[in-house]
Amino acid sequence: MPLNRPVALQLYSVRHACQDDLFGVLNRVAVFGYNGVEFAGYYGHRPLDIRRVLDDVGLKAEGTHTGIDQLDEANFNATVDAHKDLGAEYCIIPGLPEAMRNTPAACAETAKKLTELT
C-alpha cells in the first residue's frame, strides 16, 4: 500500500556507496520510490551540482547532517549557502562534543548558542 506522505532516505546509511558514486546512488534512491534524501556530506561534489542531479531524478534534499563547527561565525554563511543551493530546509546537528553537553550549564550555553543562530 503506498504511503500518503513523502519518505526520505538518510544517505549516511549508504555512505560507502555514496563515496563511490553519489549521483548513481541518488538515481537508485529515486528509482526505489523515495521522495527525498538527507545528506551526511557531499562526497567531493558541490551542492549546486548535487541539486541539478536531485532535480533531474525527482528528489528533494530534506536536510543535512552538519557539524556544530559549520555553524560558527567563520562557516555560517557558507553553510547557509550550501543549504540554499541544495534546496535543503533543515540543518541537523547529529552530535555534540561532550564539553557542550556534559553539564546543565554546558547544555544551557549550547542552547543559547543555537538559539542565537535563528
C-alpha atoms as one frame of an Amber mdcrd trajectory, in Angstrom:
protein
   0.000   0.000   0.000   1.518   3.387  -0.963   2.269   5.887   1.766   0.354
   9.148   1.851   3.409  11.187   2.797   6.882  11.680   1.362   9.661   9.404
   2.547  13.332  10.385   2.536  16.437   8.240   2.906  19.252   9.223   5.238
  22.276   8.879   2.943  24.546   8.087   5.881  23.008   4.616   5.786  24.520
   4.108   2.303  27.610   6.278   2.804  30.059   3.761   1.363  28.134   3.603
  -1.896  27.897   7.421  -1.895  31.681   7.660  -1.635  31.969   5.571  -4.796
  29.140   7.123  -6.840  26.912   9.703  -5.176  24.995  10.541  -8.342  24.371
   6.872  -9.097  23.076   6.385  -5.547  20.721   9.343  -5.925  19.363   7.857
  -9.133  18.797   4.468  -7.489  17.134   6.077  -4.464  14.678   7.784  -6.802
  14.047   4.540  -8.701  13.307   2.801  -5.395  10.499   5.313  -4.836  11.906
   7.641  -2.214  10.884  11.290  -2.395  13.935  12.830  -0.802  17.282  12.381
   0.872  19.115  13.663   3.919  22.791  14.365   3.374  25.706  13.458   5.611
  28.417  15.015   3.466  28.695  15.871  -0.199  31.384  13.348  -1.183  33.514
  15.863  -3.034  30.656  17.413  -5.019  29.438  20.994  -4.971  25.915  21.449
  -3.562  24.733  23.179  -6.749  25.866  20.212  -8.865  24.094  17.851  -6.473
  20.933  19.943  -6.749  20.935  19.530 -10.531  21.033  15.756 -10.125  18.319
  15.854  -7.452  16.102  17.868  -9.788  16.836  15.516 -12.690  15.853  12.406
 -10.735  12.952  13.996  -8.852  14.345  14.008  -5.317  14.295  16.742  -2.680
  17.105  17.457  -0.245  15.236  17.342   3.058  18.212  18.332   5.169  21.823
  17.758   6.061  23.799  16.409   8.967  26.074  19.329   9.757  28.730  19.554
  12.428  28.281  22.291  15.002  31.572  23.825  13.850  29.992  24.549  10.454
  27.598  26.926  12.208  30.245  29.126  13.786  30.868  32.660  12.555  33.606
  31.636  10.100  31.485  28.956   8.383  27.888  30.032   8.887  27.320  31.868
   5.592  28.876  29.073   3.537  26.692  26.527   5.338  23.558  28.563   4.664
  24.570  28.996   1.015  25.104  25.243   0.641  21.616  24.600   2.039  20.124
  27.132  -0.341  21.950  25.561  -3.284  20.675  22.108  -2.284  17.173  23.347
  -1.544  17.522  21.811   1.924  15.372  23.358   4.616  16.796  21.549   7.641
  20.247  21.535   9.191  20.594  18.673  11.664  23.444  18.590  14.170  23.955
  14.831  14.570  26.075  15.058  17.682  27.755  17.485  20.025  31.180  17.394
  21.640  30.988  16.219  25.231  32.015  19.634  26.543  28.866  21.123  25.002
  26.539  18.653  26.754  28.194  17.230  29.869  26.709  19.603  32.462  23.485
  21.551  32.815  25.484  24.773  32.344  27.103  23.432  29.169  23.687  22.413
  27.822  22.305  25.861  28.615  25.237  27.541  26.852  24.819  25.282  23.822
  21.085  26.012  23.715  21.847  29.744  23.885  24.340  29.450  21.023  21.857
  27.551  18.867  19.035  29.971  19.666  21.194  32.889  18.581  21.625  31.286
  15.144  17.982  31.869  14.221
